[in-house]
């Protein structure tokens, strides 16, 4: 998650490293169009990953991979360019 102007971390909850492949899709009712991301870190309330697919802020995704939390749906809260054709995204889990 980006820092504020003073460089202070804005996250409300502690995160731990989570370096795993994440399979996700945009349609919660289907595995068609399965996309791949790579986890960076995770908390009880969200996850950060990099992906080559340009997601949109506010977009909902469904995570198909096994995670160490019960959640499977998430909303894109922030996006930043990671490398050429790669994006880092912050996802907040939804109930």
VENGICOR-V634895 format. One record per pair of residues at least 12 apart in sequence whose ideal C-beta (glycine too) atoms are under 6 Angstrom apart, sorted by sequence separation. I is the first residue (numbers start at 0). J is the second residue. D is the distance in Angstrom with one decimal. If there is no record, write none. Layout:
# VENGICOR-V634895
I&J&D ; I&J&D
This chain:
# VENGICOR-V634895
36&48&3.9 ; 37&49&5.2 ; 77&89&4.3 ; 60&73&5.6 ; 75&88&5.5 ; 76&89&4.8 ; 36&50&3.8 ; 21&36&4.3 ; 59&74&5.4 ; 76&91&4.9 ; 21&38&5.3 ; 58&75&4.8 ; 73&90&3.8 ; 74&91&5.3 ; 34&52&5.0 ; 19&38&4.7 ; 56&75&5.5 ; 73&92&5.2 ; 74&93&5.8 ; 18&38&6.0 ; 17&38&4.2 ; 54&75&4.8 ; 72&93&4.5 ; 70&92&3.6 ; 17&40&5.4 ; 16&40&5.6 ; 17&41&3.8 ; 14&40&4.1 ; 21&48&5.4 ; 14&42&4.6 ; 12&42&4.5 ; 12&44&5.1 ; 49&81&5.0 ; 51&84&5.6 ; 53&86&5.9 ; 27&61&4.1 ; 51&85&5.6 ; 54&88&5.5 ; 49&85&5.4 ; 50&86&6.0 ; 23&60&4.8 ; 24&61&5.4 ; 49&87&5.0 ; 23&62&4.9 ; 22&63&4.4 ; 22&64&4.6 ; 47&89&5.3 ; 21&64&5.0 ; 46&90&5.1 ; 45&90&5.5 ; 45&91&4.5 ; 45&92&5.7 ; 44&92&5.8 ; 0&89&5.1
